[in-house]
Amino acid sequence: MPFSKVMPALARAKPDQLFGMRLRSTVASTQRKELKSEEAQLDSSCALVETRDVINGAKAHRSSQPKISIDFDNTQEAYKSKDTLELFRSLLVFKLCSVDFLVDKNKELMFLSKKVLGQRLFEKLMKMTFYGQFVAGEDQDSIKPLIEKNQAFGVGSVLDYSVEEDLTQEEAEKKEMDSCVSEAEKENHGMDHREKKYKAHRQFGDRRGGVISARTYFYADEAKCDHHMETFINCIKASAGSSVDGFSAIKMTALGRPQFLLQFSEVLVKWRRFFNLLAAHQGLDGMALLEQKLELEKLQDSLIKLGVGAKPDIENWFTGEKLGSSGTIDLLDWNSLINDTTIISNLLVVPNMETGHLEPLLSKFTDEEEKQMKRMLQRMDVLAKHAVENGVRLMVDAEQTYFQPAISRLTLEMQRIFNREKPNIFNTYQCYLKEAYDNVSVDVELSRREGWYFGAKLVRGAYMYQERSRATEIGYEDPINPDYEATNRMYHKCLEYVLEEIHLNKAANVMVASHNEDTVKFTLEKMNEMGLSPTENKVYFGQLLGMCDQISFPLGQAGFPVYKYVPYGPVNEVIPYLSRRAQENRGIMKGSQRERSLLWKEIQRRLFNGQLLYKPVY
């Protein structure tokens, strides 16, 4: 879809949607949908009896559905795709990852090894150890054998070109400050009414700090963003050529100047507060968000008193076929308050909570800043179209909370356009956030009302330590759940909500992206309860290449859609990625010996059964 059509769609988006307001879905909404469906088929006089029969029929169907049961201790199944040398390599790498000195100094040791051994021997050593364990190959051709082998054993791929810039901390901080501070802010020296959370701070300019499981992009110029887009396009094409129903992952910060993401995120959050203020004026602030229905007359009076606009203008805002037809407006009805526009900076207006007036977020935007914002949206549109054309699903990764409202909103706009026929675009929800459930439930409700496919990847999150430190240092509320147990509860709450949506409406899809065996077992248990079959291809599982094979491969061989995140790239250029994998595995390996014990168990089984020279056949 051309940008000229994407932008009006963005401009027409409801402020509660466009501006990131968080809703809780209600049972009533689902019941209304079910009733409409039933009324189309059943005579109203016997609807109650018929509905009871439908419910009983559903229960009977669930009871006849074979129960899903997977043995994650069966090492023969878990490692069927690995020869014995690969098992020994895994053991060696995981053991090295548990040694603090080696992990803390891993980058220095890799560079020293390259200097001592020379490039050729260094690459051989890496391919025998860390690179061979966690990276599929150097380019699109070299990764095909591994992808085909995994697919033969039931495991698909999420391709991810994992080359990263190896910047110093000082270089990263400079790039971040240059790309996140607008010309207006430089000229006014803090005179604009920006919130601390959504401004760049040099002490947190290096966004790699405290992050071990996510790649980081720093803005250089528009040409670099075009290069990233081409890389993502190549990744999409590689995914289409090497696997069926594959995924490709992208990061929004790679596609444009992050200044726009910061500013748009602030606008989203402030508009949410504006709705909360209007709801409070009508005495609705204690109710669940989706149940907060603003009475039109009272709403108009409130806006006039706040000085937002003149009475005739405000009355004109609430015209349309559907808007306000019931005399009330909820968050998802809020959409004609923004006029069609192709000037993106016109969207960046916020309510001044002291005066009630709508004001520009910044005093001005330069022509170049306006073009930069447009180009980011254009690149997103190009990638979405390539994904659809190649039959690949696009997965938008989550990032820091000061970028995330904008990333989620823009991803949602892509879903509204490209998820009409099937789930082509997936958003990522970080369940360590306090607002994760609200984020999931509002987007599910929006997909129901507008009739498109909801696609989600659920993760625990990659930025916890950095986010906590930044919130404390700069002085805003910590967005992260208080502890790991709370994050687990949030993950399971969000997951169960989406599974219920799949069970009821069949128009949602979720990837359970987790290395936590208990979470996988929880998912299987809920699928059994709801009668969800793996062959429906609605519930996917995802793990990183080289990790948790004892989860991935038994699932794949049992018929579940399961995927490995498959990084690739030249040895020298993926060292930052390998460094992070080493650090992530340290935490996993110190916390649990399970994977190493299973690897030993399988090696011993092969030894005692005369299968030490076992080679996978596919």
C-alpha positions as CSV (number, residue, x, y, z in Angstrom):
1,M,0.0,0.0,0.0
2,P,1.5,3.4,-0.9
3,F,2.4,5.8,1.7
4,S,-0.3,8.2,0.5
5,K,-2.8,5.6,1.7
6,V,-1.0,4.5,4.8
7,M,-0.8,8.0,6.2
8,P,-4.6,8.8,6.0
9,A,-5.1,5.4,7.6
10,L,-2.8,6.5,10.4
11,A,-4.4,9.9,10.6
12,R,-7.9,8.4,10.8
13,A,-6.9,6.1,13.6
14,K,-8.8,6.6,16.8
15,P,-7.0,8.7,19.4
16,D,-7.4,5.9,21.9
17,Q,-5.9,3.6,19.4
18,L,-3.4,5.9,17.8
19,F,-2.5,7.4,21.1
20,G,-2.0,4.1,22.9
21,M,-4.8,4.2,25.5
22,R,-5.0,0.9,27.4
23,L,-8.3,-0.9,27.6
24,R,-9.4,-4.0,29.4
25,S,-11.6,-6.2,27.2
26,T,-14.9,-7.3,28.7
27,V,-16.8,-10.5,28.6
28,A,-19.8,-8.6,27.3
29,S,-18.0,-7.8,24.1
30,T,-17.4,-11.5,23.4
31,Q,-20.9,-12.4,24.4
32,R,-22.3,-9.8,21.9
33,K,-20.3,-11.3,19.1
34,E,-21.5,-14.8,20.0
35,L,-25.1,-13.7,20.2
36,K,-25.0,-12.0,16.8
37,S,-23.7,-15.2,15.3
38,E,-26.4,-17.3,17.0
39,E,-29.1,-14.9,16.0
40,A,-28.2,-15.2,12.4
41,Q,-28.9,-19.0,12.6
42,L,-31.4,-19.5,15.4
43,D,-34.9,-18.4,16.0
44,S,-34.9,-16.0,18.9
45,S,-37.6,-18.0,20.8
46,C,-35.3,-21.0,21.2
47,A,-32.0,-19.2,21.4
48,L,-31.4,-20.0,25.0
49,V,-32.0,-23.8,24.6
50,E,-29.9,-23.9,21.4
51,T,-27.1,-21.9,23.0
52,R,-27.0,-24.5,25.8
53,D,-26.7,-27.2,23.3
54,V,-23.8,-25.4,21.6
55,I,-22.0,-25.1,24.9
56,N,-22.6,-28.8,25.7
57,G,-21.5,-29.7,22.2
58,A,-18.3,-27.7,22.7
59,K,-17.6,-29.6,25.9
60,A,-18.2,-32.9,24.2
61,H,-15.8,-31.9,21.4
62,R,-13.2,-31.0,24.0
63,S,-13.6,-34.3,25.8
64,S,-13.1,-36.2,22.5
65,Q,-10.0,-34.2,21.6
66,P,-6.9,-36.3,22.2
67,K,-4.9,-34.8,25.1
68,I,-1.6,-33.3,24.3
69,S,1.3,-34.8,26.3
70,I,4.9,-34.3,25.6
71,D,7.9,-35.9,27.5
72,F,10.6,-33.2,27.8
73,D,12.9,-35.8,29.4
74,N,13.0,-38.0,26.4
75,T,16.5,-37.1,25.2
76,Q,16.4,-39.5,22.2
77,E,13.5,-37.4,20.7
78,A,15.0,-34.0,21.9
79,Y,18.4,-34.6,20.2
80,K,17.3,-36.8,17.2
81,S,18.5,-34.0,14.9
82,K,22.0,-33.8,16.4
83,D,25.0,-36.0,15.8
84,T,27.2,-36.8,18.8
85,L,29.9,-34.2,18.0
86,E,27.1,-31.5,18.1
87,L,26.1,-32.7,21.6
88,F,29.7,-32.5,22.8
89,R,30.0,-29.0,21.4
90,S,26.8,-27.9,23.2
91,L,28.2,-29.3,26.5
92,L,31.5,-27.5,26.0
93,V,29.9,-24.1,25.1
94,F,27.4,-24.3,28.0
95,K,30.2,-25.2,30.4
96,L,32.3,-22.2,29.2
97,C,29.2,-20.0,29.6
98,S,29.1,-20.9,33.3
99,V,32.6,-19.6,33.9
100,D,32.4,-15.9,35.1
101,F,35.9,-14.9,33.9
102,L,35.4,-16.2,30.4
103,V,32.0,-14.6,30.1
104,D,33.0,-11.2,31.5
105,K,36.0,-11.0,29.2
106,N,34.5,-12.9,26.2
107,K,35.0,-10.1,23.7
108,E,38.5,-9.4,24.7
109,L,39.3,-13.1,24.6
110,M,37.8,-13.4,21.1
111,F,39.8,-10.5,19.8
112,L,43.0,-11.9,21.4
113,S,42.3,-15.3,19.8
114,K,41.9,-13.7,16.4
115,K,45.2,-11.8,16.8
116,V,47.1,-14.9,18.0
117,L,45.6,-17.5,15.6
118,G,45.0,-15.3,12.6
119,Q,41.7,-14.8,10.8
120,R,41.4,-18.3,9.2
121,L,42.1,-20.4,12.3
122,F,40.0,-18.0,14.5
123,E,37.0,-18.5,12.2
124,K,37.5,-22.3,12.4
125,L,37.7,-22.2,16.2
126,M,34.5,-20.1,16.4
127,K,32.6,-22.4,14.1
128,M,33.6,-25.3,16.2
129,T,32.4,-23.6,19.4
130,F,30.2,-20.5,19.9
131,Y,29.5,-19.5,16.3
132,G,28.6,-23.1,15.4
133,Q,26.3,-23.3,18.4
134,F,24.4,-20.1,18.1
135,V,24.7,-18.9,14.4
136,A,23.4,-20.7,11.3
137,G,26.0,-19.5,8.8
138,E,27.5,-16.5,7.1
139,D,24.9,-15.8,4.4
140,Q,21.6,-16.9,2.9
141,D,23.0,-19.8,1.0
142,S,25.1,-21.3,3.9
143,I,22.2,-21.3,6.3
144,K,20.0,-23.5,4.1
145,P,21.3,-26.9,5.2
146,L,20.6,-26.2,8.9
147,I,17.2,-24.7,8.2
148,E,16.3,-27.7,6.0
149,K,17.5,-30.1,8.7
150,N,15.5,-28.4,11.4
151,Q,12.5,-28.4,9.3
152,A,12.8,-32.1,8.6
153,F,12.5,-32.6,12.4
154,G,9.5,-30.2,12.7
155,V,11.2,-26.9,13.6
156,G,10.8,-23.8,11.5
157,S,12.8,-20.6,11.4
158,V,12.6,-17.0,12.2
159,L,15.5,-15.5,10.2
160,D,17.5,-12.7,11.8
161,Y,20.5,-11.1,10.2
162,S,22.6,-10.5,13.3
163,V,25.3,-8.2,12.2
164,E,25.8,-5.3,14.7
165,E,28.0,-2.2,14.8
166,D,30.7,-2.6,17.3
167,L,30.7,1.0,18.7
168,T,32.5,2.3,21.8
169,Q,30.3,3.6,24.6
170,E,31.3,7.2,23.7
171,E,30.3,6.7,20.0
172,A,27.0,5.1,21.0
173,E,26.1,8.0,23.3
174,K,27.0,10.6,20.7
175,K,24.9,8.9,18.0
176,E,21.9,8.6,20.4
177,M,22.0,12.3,21.5
178,D,22.4,13.5,17.9
179,S,19.5,11.4,16.7
180,C,17.0,11.9,19.6
181,V,17.2,15.6,20.1
182,S,15.2,17.8,17.7
183,E,16.4,21.1,16.3
184,A,13.6,22.9,18.3
185,E,14.9,21.4,21.5
186,K,18.5,22.4,20.7
187,E,17.4,26.0,20.1
188,N,15.1,26.3,23.1
189,H,17.3,24.4,25.6
190,G,14.5,22.6,27.3
191,M,11.8,25.2,27.0
192,D,9.4,22.8,25.3
193,H,7.1,20.8,27.6
194,R,8.7,17.4,27.2
195,E,8.6,14.7,29.8
196,K,11.8,13.4,31.2
197,K,11.0,9.8,30.3
198,Y,10.7,10.6,26.6
199,K,13.8,12.7,26.3
200,A,17.3,11.4,25.5
201,H,19.7,11.3,28.5
202,R,23.4,10.9,27.8
203,Q,24.0,8.6,30.8
204,F,21.6,6.2,29.1
205,G,22.6,7.0,25.6
206,D,24.3,3.7,25.1
207,R,21.1,1.6,24.9
208,R,23.2,-1.6,25.0
209,G,23.9,-1.2,28.7
210,G,22.4,-3.9,30.9
211,V,20.9,-5.6,27.8
212,I,22.0,-9.1,26.9
213,S,19.3,-10.6,24.8
214,A,18.4,-7.9,22.2
215,R,20.2,-6.3,19.3
216,T,20.6,-2.5,19.4
217,Y,20.6,-0.1,16.4
218,F,21.9,3.5,16.5
219,Y,20.8,6.0,13.9
220,A,23.5,7.3,11.6
221,D,21.7,8.8,8.6
222,E,18.8,8.0,6.2
223,A,21.1,6.1,3.9
224,K,21.9,3.7,6.8
225,C,18.2,3.2,7.4
226,D,17.7,2.4,3.8
227,H,20.5,-0.2,4.1
228,H,18.8,-1.7,7.1
229,M,15.6,-1.9,5.1
230,E,17.4,-3.7,2.3
231,T,18.9,-6.1,4.8
232,F,15.4,-6.9,6.2
233,I,14.1,-7.4,2.6
234,N,16.9,-9.9,1.9
235,C,16.0,-11.6,5.1
236,I,12.4,-11.9,4.1
237,K,13.4,-13.3,0.7
238,A,15.8,-15.8,2.4
239,S,13.0,-16.9,4.7
240,A,10.6,-17.4,1.8
241,G,13.2,-19.4,-0.1
242,S,14.3,-21.7,2.7
243,S,11.3,-22.5,4.9
244,V,7.5,-22.8,4.7
245,D,5.4,-20.4,6.7
246,G,8.5,-18.7,8.0
247,F,8.9,-15.5,10.0
248,S,11.3,-12.6,9.7
249,A,12.1,-10.2,12.6
250,I,12.6,-6.5,12.3
251,K,13.4,-3.6,14.7
252,M,11.7,-0.3,14.3
253,T,14.7,1.7,15.5
254,A,16.6,0.4,12.5
255,L,14.2,2.1,10.1
256,G,14.4,5.7,11.1
257,R,15.5,8.5,13.4
258,P,14.4,7.5,16.9
259,Q,13.5,11.1,17.7
260,F,10.1,10.4,16.1
261,L,9.5,7.3,18.2
262,L,10.3,9.3,21.4
263,Q,8.0,12.1,20.4
264,F,5.1,9.9,19.2
265,S,5.3,7.8,22.4
266,E,5.0,10.9,24.5
267,V,1.9,12.0,22.5
268,L,0.3,8.5,22.9
269,V,0.8,8.5,26.7
270,K,-0.5,12.1,27.1
271,W,-3.6,11.4,25.1
272,R,-4.3,8.4,27.3
273,R,-4.2,10.7,30.3
274,F,-6.5,13.1,28.5
275,F,-9.1,10.4,28.1
276,N,-8.7,9.5,31.8
277,L,-9.2,13.2,32.7
278,L,-12.4,13.3,30.7
279,A,-13.6,10.1,32.2
280,A,-12.9,11.4,35.7
281,H,-15.1,14.5,34.8
282,Q,-18.0,12.1,34.3
283,G,-17.3,10.1,37.5
284,L,-16.0,7.0,35.6
285,D,-12.4,6.8,36.7
286,G,-13.0,3.8,39.0
287,M,-14.5,1.6,36.2
288,A,-12.7,-0.8,33.9
289,L,-11.4,1.2,31.0
290,L,-13.5,-0.4,28.3
291,E,-16.6,0.2,30.4
292,Q,-15.9,3.9,30.6
293,K,-18.5,5.3,28.1
294,L,-18.4,9.1,27.9
295,E,-21.8,10.7,27.5
296,L,-21.6,13.0,24.4
297,E,-23.2,16.0,25.9
298,K,-21.1,15.9,29.0
299,L,-18.0,15.3,27.0
300,Q,-18.7,18.3,24.8
301,D,-19.3,20.5,27.8
302,S,-16.0,19.3,29.4
303,L,-14.0,20.1,26.2
304,I,-15.6,23.6,26.0
305,K,-14.8,24.3,29.7
306,L,-11.2,23.1,29.1
307,G,-10.9,25.5,26.2
308,V,-10.0,22.8,23.7
309,G,-12.3,24.4,21.1
310,A,-15.4,26.3,20.3
311,K,-18.8,24.6,20.6
312,P,-19.5,24.4,16.8
313,D,-16.0,22.8,16.2
314,I,-16.4,20.3,19.1
315,E,-19.9,19.3,17.9
316,N,-18.5,18.7,14.4
317,W,-15.9,16.3,15.8
318,F,-18.6,13.9,16.9
319,T,-20.4,13.4,13.7
320,G,-20.4,10.3,11.6
321,E,-22.4,7.2,10.9
322,K,-21.3,5.2,13.9
323,L,-19.6,7.7,16.2
324,G,-21.8,8.6,19.1
325,S,-24.9,6.9,17.6
326,S,-25.6,5.4,21.1
327,G,-25.1,8.8,22.7
328,T,-21.9,7.6,24.3
329,I,-18.2,7.2,23.3
330,D,-15.8,4.6,24.6
331,L,-12.1,4.5,23.9
332,L,-12.4,2.5,20.7
333,D,-15.0,4.9,19.3
334,W,-12.6,7.9,19.6
335,N,-11.5,7.9,15.9
336,S,-12.9,10.9,14.1
337,L,-11.2,13.4,16.4
338,I,-8.2,13.5,14.0
339,N,-8.6,14.9,10.6
340,D,-7.0,13.3,7.5
341,T,-3.6,14.8,7.1
342,T,-0.3,14.0,5.4
343,I,1.6,16.3,7.7
344,I,2.9,13.9,10.4
345,S,3.9,16.6,12.8
346,N,0.2,17.6,12.9
347,L,-0.4,14.4,14.8
348,L,2.2,15.3,17.4
349,V,-0.2,17.5,19.5
350,V,-0.9,16.9,23.1
351,P,-3.5,18.2,25.6
352,N,-2.0,20.7,28.1
353,M,-3.3,19.2,31.4
354,E,-3.1,22.6,33.1
355,T,-5.0,24.7,30.4
356,G,-6.8,21.9,28.6
357,H,-5.7,23.3,25.2
358,L,-4.2,21.2,22.5
359,E,-0.7,22.2,21.8
360,P,2.2,21.1,19.5
361,L,4.6,18.8,21.3
362,L,7.4,21.0,20.0
363,S,7.4,24.6,18.9
364,K,8.4,23.6,15.4
365,F,9.5,20.8,13.1
366,T,12.0,21.3,10.4
367,D,11.3,20.1,6.8
368,E,14.0,17.5,7.2
369,E,12.5,16.1,10.4
370,E,9.1,15.9,8.7
371,K,10.7,13.9,5.8
372,Q,12.5,11.6,8.3
373,M,9.2,10.7,10.0
374,K,7.6,10.0,6.6
375,R,10.5,7.8,5.5
376,M,10.3,5.6,8.6
377,L,6.6,4.9,7.8
378,Q,7.5,4.3,4.1
379,R,10.1,1.7,5.0
380,M,7.6,-0.1,7.3
381,D,5.1,-0.2,4.4
382,V,7.7,-1.6,2.0
383,L,8.7,-4.3,4.4
384,A,5.1,-5.3,5.1
385,K,4.3,-5.5,1.4
386,H,7.4,-7.7,0.7
387,A,6.5,-10.0,3.6
388,V,3.0,-10.5,2.3
389,E,4.2,-11.0,-1.3
390,N,6.7,-13.6,-0.2
391,G,4.4,-15.5,2.2
392,V,6.5,-14.6,5.2
393,R,5.1,-13.3,8.5
394,L,6.8,-10.1,9.8
395,M,7.6,-10.0,13.5
396,V,8.2,-6.5,15.0
397,D,10.4,-6.8,18.0
398,A,9.7,-4.9,21.2
399,E,12.2,-2.2,22.5
400,Q,12.5,0.2,25.4
401,T,9.4,1.6,27.0
402,Y,10.2,5.2,25.9
403,F,10.0,3.9,22.3
404,Q,7.4,1.2,22.7
405,P,4.1,3.0,22.6
406,A,4.9,4.4,19.2
407,I,6.3,1.1,18.0
408,S,3.2,-0.8,19.1
409,R,0.9,1.8,17.6
410,L,2.7,1.8,14.2
411,T,2.7,-2.0,14.2
412,L,-1.0,-2.0,14.9
413,E,-1.5,0.2,11.9
414,M,0.3,-2.3,9.8
415,Q,-1.9,-5.1,11.2
416,R,-5.1,-3.2,10.4
417,I,-3.9,-3.0,6.8
418,F,-2.1,-6.3,6.2
419,N,-3.9,-8.7,8.6
420,R,-7.3,-8.7,6.9
421,E,-6.9,-12.1,5.3
422,K,-4.5,-13.8,7.7
423,P,-2.0,-12.8,10.4
424,N,0.9,-11.4,8.4
425,I,2.2,-8.9,11.0
426,F,3.0,-9.9,14.6
427,N,3.4,-7.4,17.5
428,T,5.6,-8.2,20.5
429,Y,4.4,-7.8,24.0
430,Q,6.8,-7.7,26.9
431,C,5.2,-9.3,29.9
432,Y,7.6,-7.9,32.5
433,L,5.8,-4.6,32.0
434,K,3.0,-3.7,34.5
435,E,0.7,-2.7,31.7
436,A,1.3,-5.8,29.5
437,Y,-2.2,-7.3,30.1
438,D,-3.9,-4.0,29.2
439,N,-1.8,-3.7,26.1
440,V,-2.8,-7.2,24.9
441,S,-6.5,-6.9,25.8
442,V,-7.0,-3.6,24.1
443,D,-5.4,-4.8,20.9
444,V,-7.4,-8.0,20.9
445,E,-10.6,-6.0,21.4
446,L,-9.7,-3.7,18.5
447,S,-9.0,-6.6,16.2
448,R,-12.5,-8.1,17.1
449,R,-14.3,-4.8,16.3
450,E,-12.5,-4.1,13.1
451,G,-12.4,-7.7,11.8
452,W,-8.6,-8.4,11.4
453,Y,-6.3,-11.1,12.6
454,F,-4.5,-10.5,15.9
455,G,-0.9,-11.7,15.9
456,A,1.3,-11.6,19.0
457,K,4.6,-12.8,20.2
458,L,4.8,-12.9,24.0
459,V,8.2,-12.5,25.6
460,R,9.2,-11.8,29.2
461,G,11.4,-8.9,28.1
462,A,15.0,-7.9,27.5
463,Y,15.5,-4.5,29.0
464,M,14.6,-5.0,32.7
465,Y,17.9,-3.8,34.4
466,Q,18.3,-0.9,32.0
467,E,14.7,0.3,32.4
468,R,14.8,0.1,36.2
469,S,18.0,1.9,36.4
470,R,16.8,4.7,34.0
471,A,13.5,5.1,35.9
472,T,15.3,5.5,39.2
473,E,18.1,7.8,37.9
474,I,15.8,10.1,35.9
475,G,12.9,10.0,38.2
476,Y,9.7,8.4,36.9
477,E,7.7,5.3,37.8
478,D,9.4,2.0,37.3
479,P,7.4,0.3,34.5
480,I,8.6,-3.2,35.3
481,N,6.8,-5.8,37.5
482,P,8.3,-6.1,41.0
483,D,9.8,-9.6,40.7
484,Y,10.2,-12.6,38.5
485,E,7.2,-14.3,40.0
486,A,5.0,-11.3,39.1
487,T,6.3,-11.4,35.5
488,N,5.5,-15.1,35.3
489,R,2.0,-14.4,36.4
490,M,1.6,-11.6,33.9
491,Y,3.0,-13.8,31.1
492,H,0.5,-16.6,31.9
493,K,-2.4,-14.1,32.3
494,C,-1.7,-12.6,28.9
495,L,-1.2,-16.0,27.3
496,E,-4.4,-17.4,28.7
497,Y,-6.3,-14.3,27.5
498,V,-5.1,-14.8,23.9
499,L,-5.7,-18.6,24.0
500,E,-9.3,-17.9,25.1
501,E,-9.6,-15.5,22.1
502,I,-8.3,-18.3,19.8
503,H,-10.8,-20.7,21.3
504,L,-13.7,-18.4,20.9
505,N,-13.1,-16.6,17.6
506,K,-10.2,-18.4,15.8
507,A,-9.0,-15.0,14.6
508,A,-6.0,-14.7,16.9
509,N,-2.5,-16.2,16.7
510,V,0.2,-16.2,19.4
511,M,3.9,-17.2,19.6
512,V,5.0,-18.4,23.0
513,A,8.5,-17.2,22.8
514,S,10.0,-18.7,26.0
515,H,12.8,-20.9,27.2
516,N,10.8,-21.6,30.4
517,E,9.7,-25.2,30.4
518,D,6.9,-24.5,33.0
519,T,5.4,-21.8,30.6
520,V,5.4,-24.3,27.8
521,K,3.7,-26.9,30.0
522,F,1.2,-24.3,31.1
523,T,0.4,-23.6,27.4
524,L,-0.1,-27.3,26.7
525,E,-2.4,-27.6,29.7
526,K,-4.5,-24.7,28.6
527,M,-4.7,-26.0,25.1
528,N,-5.9,-29.3,26.5
529,E,-8.6,-27.6,28.6
530,M,-9.8,-25.5,25.6
531,G,-9.6,-28.3,23.0
532,L,-7.1,-26.5,20.9
533,S,-5.2,-28.7,18.5
534,P,-1.6,-28.1,17.4
535,T,-2.7,-28.7,13.8
536,E,-4.9,-25.5,13.9
537,N,-1.6,-23.5,13.6
538,K,-2.8,-20.8,15.9
539,V,-0.3,-21.4,18.8
540,Y,3.4,-21.3,18.0
541,F,6.4,-21.8,20.1
542,G,9.8,-20.0,19.7
543,Q,13.3,-20.4,21.1
544,L,16.8,-19.3,20.1
545,L,19.0,-21.4,17.9
546,G,21.4,-23.4,20.1
547,M,19.3,-23.2,23.2
548,C,16.6,-25.4,24.8
549,D,16.5,-28.0,22.1
550,Q,14.9,-30.3,24.6
551,I,11.8,-28.1,24.3
552,S,11.8,-27.2,20.6
553,F,12.3,-30.5,19.0
554,P,9.8,-32.7,21.0
555,L,7.2,-30.0,20.3
556,G,8.0,-30.0,16.6
557,Q,7.9,-33.7,16.3
558,A,4.6,-33.8,18.1
559,G,3.1,-31.6,15.4
560,F,3.3,-28.1,17.0
561,P,4.4,-25.1,14.9
562,V,7.7,-24.4,16.7
563,Y,10.4,-22.0,15.5
564,K,14.0,-21.2,16.2
565,Y,15.3,-17.7,16.0
566,V,18.0,-18.3,13.4
567,P,20.8,-15.6,13.4
568,Y,23.2,-15.5,10.5
569,G,26.1,-13.3,9.3
570,P,29.9,-13.2,8.9
571,V,31.9,-14.5,11.9
572,N,33.7,-11.1,12.6
573,E,30.5,-9.1,12.4
574,V,28.3,-11.3,14.7
575,I,30.8,-11.1,17.6
576,P,28.6,-8.6,19.5
577,Y,25.7,-11.1,19.1
578,L,27.8,-14.0,20.3
579,S,29.0,-12.0,23.3
580,R,25.4,-11.5,24.3
581,R,24.5,-15.2,23.9
582,A,27.4,-16.0,26.2
583,Q,26.1,-13.6,28.9
584,E,22.6,-14.9,28.5
585,N,23.6,-18.5,28.8
586,R,25.6,-17.7,32.0
587,G,22.4,-16.8,33.7
588,I,20.6,-19.8,32.4
589,M,23.4,-22.3,33.1
590,K,24.0,-21.0,36.6
591,G,20.3,-21.2,37.4
592,S,19.8,-24.7,36.1
593,Q,21.9,-27.7,35.2
594,R,19.0,-29.3,33.4
595,E,20.1,-28.8,29.8
596,R,23.6,-30.1,30.4
597,S,22.3,-33.1,32.4
598,L,20.0,-34.0,29.5
599,L,22.9,-33.7,27.0
600,W,25.0,-36.0,29.1
601,K,22.1,-38.4,29.4
602,E,21.8,-38.6,25.6
603,I,25.5,-39.1,25.1
604,Q,25.5,-41.9,27.7
605,R,22.4,-43.5,26.1
606,R,24.2,-43.5,22.7
607,L,27.3,-44.9,24.2
608,F,25.6,-47.8,25.9
609,N,23.5,-48.6,22.8
610,G,26.4,-48.5,20.4
611,Q,25.2,-45.3,18.7
612,L,28.0,-42.9,19.5
613,L,28.6,-42.4,15.8
614,Y,24.9,-41.6,15.3
615,K,24.1,-39.3,12.3
616,P,20.6,-37.8,11.8
617,V,18.7,-39.2,8.9
618,Y,16.2,-37.0,7.1
